[in-house]
Amino acid sequence: MNIQGALLALEEAPSNGLAGLKIALVGDRKKLEPHLPASIPSRLSVFDSGVIPDDDHSRSGLDGGHESSPIRASLRRHRLGEFDAVVSAGSTASQVTASLIELEKCSGITRPAIGSFLPTTRGASLLLDVGASLSAKPHHLVQFAAMGSVYVREFLGISEPRIGLINVGGEAFVGDRTVVEAHRLLTESGFNYVGFVEGRDIPTGAADVLVTNGFVGNVLLKFAEGVPKLVASLAGFLSDEAKAIIARGLDYNAYGGEPLLGVKGVSIICHGASKDRAIAQGIFQAARIAKMDIHHRIEEFLVDKFASYFSQVKYLGSFRRSLKSSESTESETN
């Protein structure tokens, strides 16, 4: 489906404002060639993942998968400026790890996150993290809020995105220590923070950016992906128009893939079951994000929000406390 999706993207690129779009397929050339059309479009090229460009800053000694894997080979070329973005429907864990090795993290970000849009009664809300990592400490959740705010501002054009922290209740003292501490930090951060958001408030568009750890975020995302099947079972109770609207809003093909925010580049992670339409949409999304220069916008945002010494102390204080807590937990376990 990757090849068919790439061909579809090239076909529809002009109508999506991307007339100059060029796509490179990266993989085992012997396996790719039998599936390529007899006449390959001029804007489509094929790279053998076993041929890796020279790099004076190679990180091959790190555990991120073999350098010749298609995902890592693509990200290497992206870092060297040969590609503007990378789109893959392969293993999420492999792409996250390879992205951290090849692209590195944005300045001020210690935990990148995957963001995914959910439909609400007020439009789309960005949910993050949805699976880059399962756990998160308070300062990580603050970083998610910062990255999500920048992405929604640039991608949806919302000047001051409303940030909400997912929790089991609305009171400041409710929830585990991580969420309570993150709530305090976000309240004092200067962000457009609206407070805790409970599960029932998500569909109403209570916030433009929904912040949580990767475990909760992935559960919510998978739940949303299953709703169209529920809608289909209610065929006798809903109009065709209503079913179409709900299904379209929850269809992962609409956006194609989710960006890994917080790395110095554009790494789009598509659903493992992506069809050609989803791959094409993921490519379009990657092209648009590349033009927005998101990772530089994130770094600028962090510098602005934590410009004062007072704010920096709060941020770094949380970082030190979380490290101390982690170290004490490990010593107790050992």
N, C-alpha and C positions, 0 to 999 in steps of 0.2 A: 504493500500500500504506500510505502514511502516514495517509490518511483512514480506511481500513478498520482499521488498527491502533489509531487513536484511538478509534473506535467500539467496538472489542473491549475496549479498556482501560476505557472507561466502563461497559460491560456487566459486566465481571468485577471492577471496583474494590471493591465491597462484600465479596466473598469474599476479597479480598486485604487487608482491613483499611483500605481507602481510600475509604470511602463518600462522603466529601465531595470527592472528586477533581474538579477542573475542568480542561478542556483547551482550549487555543486553537490553532487552525491559522493559520499565518502564511505568506502567499504571494500570488501574483497572484490576486485574488478572481475574476476572469473565468475563469481556468483551474480554480480550485477548485470553483466553484459547480456545474458539470455533474456532478461526481462526489459531491456531497453528497446525503444522503437527503432525500426529500420533506419529512419531518418531522425537523427538527434537534433533537437532545436539548438540554434546557435547560442542561446543564453543558458544552456544546460551543459555542465561539464562533469567529468567523473574523475575522482581521485582515489588511488589505491591506498587504503589505510595502512598498508605495510611500508609505504614510502613516507618517512617522516622528515620534515625540513630541519636543517641544522638550527641549533638554538644554544647560544652561549650560557643561557640560564636554565638549563635542563633540570627538571626535578624528578628524573626517572627513578631515583633511589627511594622516593616516597611511595607509600602504599596507596595507589590510586588506580590500579588496573594497569595492564600492559600498555606501553606507549602506542602500540600499533592498533589498539582497539579503535573502532570507528568513532566512538564518542570522544575519547581522549585525543585521537589524531585530529579531529575536527576542532576541538577546543585549542589545541596547540596552534593550528593555523589561524584561528581567530585571534589569539593573543599576539601572533606575529603580524597581524594586520592583513592577512590574505582573505579572511572572511569578516563580515560585519556582525554576524550572529550565528548561533548554532541551534538547530532544532532537532530533537530526537524523541522517538517513542520507545526507547530502550529502557533499561533498568533505572529507576529514579535514584537509587542509592549510588549506582555507578556514575550517573551524571553529576550528582551533587559532589561526590568525592573528586571526580576529575575536574570539575569546575573550580573547586577550592585549590587544587594543585596547580592547574594551568593558568587560571585567571587571577587568583588571589582575592582576598577580601578588600572591600572598600575601607578607606581610613575611617576609624571610629566604629567599625562593625566587627564584632567578634562572633556573631552567629547569624549567617545568612538565612533567609526564609523563602519558602515557596508561597506565592500569593495566587488565589483563585477567586473569581467573581461569582457571587451568588445573586440570584434575582430577588428583588423585594418589591413592595408596593410603591416604593419611591425611586425605583431604578436599581442599579447594581451596587452591591457592597463588596468590598475586597476583604476576603478572609485570609489571614496568615498567622501562623505557619500552617500549612496543610501536609507537612510530611518531610521537610528537609532533615529534621531531627525530632525525636519524640518529646523531649523535655526542654524546659527553658527556665532560666533564672530571672529575677526581677529586671535586671539591666538588659537582658535579652528581649524581654517584652517591650521595654522602652525603645529599643532599636527597631523592633518590628513595627511599632507605631510610627517611628520616623520614616522608615522605608515605605510603609504603606501610604503615609500621608503624601510623600513625594510622588509616588507612582500614580495615585488617584488624581492628584492635581495635574500631572502632566498628561495622563492617558484619558481621563474623563473631563478635564477642564474645570474641576471644582477647586476654587481658589483656597478655601480653608476647610479641608475635609474634616468631618466629625469623627473622632476616634473613640471607639468603645472597647472596653476590656470584658471579655466573656467570663461570666462567673455564675455561681449557683444562686446568688441573691443580690439585692441591690444595696444593702447596708455596707458601710465602710469596713466593718469588722468581720464580715462574713467571707468565708473561703479559706483556702490554705495560705500559709505564710507567704508563698511566692506571689500569689495574686494580690494579697493585701498590701505587700510592700510595693508591687508594681503600681497599684492604684495610687499610693501615696506619691511615688515618683512622678507619675503622669499628671497628677493633680498640680504638682509644683513645677512641671516642665515648661509651661508656656504654650503647649500644644493646644489645639482645639479639642480638648478632652471632655466627653460628655458623661463619663463614669462607667459603671458596670452595665453590661447588657446581658440579660437572661435569654435562654434559648427561645422562649416564646416571642421575644422582641425582635429577633433577627429578621423574620419575614416582613416586618412592618417598616424596615429601613431605619432602625433606631440609630445607626451609625453608618458612615461611608466606609470606614475601616474597622474591621473586627479583629481584635488581637487575642491570640491564645497560643498554647503550645502545639507542637506538631501532632501529638496524640489526639487531643480534642478536635483540632482542626481537620484531621484526616477522617475522623468518625463523622463529623458534620458534613464534609464533602461527599463521602460515600453514601450517607443518608440522602442527601440532595439528589445524587445520581440515580437513586432508586425510586424517587417520587414519580417520574414519568410512568413507570409500570403500575403504580397505584392509580394514577390518573386514567390509564388505559382500562383498568378494571372497573372504573366508575363511568363507563361509556354511556350507560343509560340515564345518568344523572347530570351530565355536563353537555353543553353544546359543543359542536365541532370546533367552533372558534375558541371557546374557553380551553379545550384540550390542547389545541395547537399553540396557544399562547403559553400555557404552563410547560408543555413539552419543549418548546423552543427556548424558553428561559433557563431550563435546567439541562439542556443538551450541551455536553462538553465540546461538541463539534463547532458550536457557535464561536468560541474563542480559540479553539484548537489546542491550546497548551497553556501551561502556567510558567511565569518567569521565576527564576531563582534570583531574588533580590539580594543585594549586598555583596556581589562579586563585580570585579572590574571587567564587565563585558555583558553580552546578551546570551543567556543560556535558557532556552525554552524547553520545558519538559512536557511532552505530550502523553496522553493516556495510552497505556499499553495496547488497548484494543482500538486505537485510532484507525479510521477508514481514510480514504483519499481526501474527503472533504475536510476532516479534522486536520490532517497534515497541511493542506493548503492554507487553512485559516491560521495554523500555527506559524507558517512561513510569513503570512501577511502581518501577523502580530509582531514577529521578530523584526521585520523590516521597519515597522513603525516605531518600535521601542529603540532600535538602533539610531534612528534619526533624533530621538528625544534626548539621547545621551544621559540616560537615567542614572548611571552610577556616579557621574560627576555631580548631578543634581542632588543626589543623596549626601555626598560628601559636603557640598556647600550648605545644605540644610543643617547638618550636624554642627558645622562650624558656627552657623548663625545662632542656632538654638542653645548651644553650650558655649557661647562666646564669653559670657561673664564668668569670673572666677567662682562665684557662688554656685552657679549651675554645674560647672565642671566638678566642683567638690562633691556635690550631691551624686552626680553620675558615677564618678570614680569611687566614692564611698560605698555605693551599692555594689560595685564590681568587687571591691576588696572584701565586703561582708559576705558576698556569695562564695568567693574563693575560700574564705575562712570556714564557712559553713560546710563546704564540700570537703575540705581537708579533715575537719573534725568528724564528719560522717564516715569518711574512709578509714580513719584511725579506729573508730568504734567498731566498724565492720571487721577490720583486721584483728 
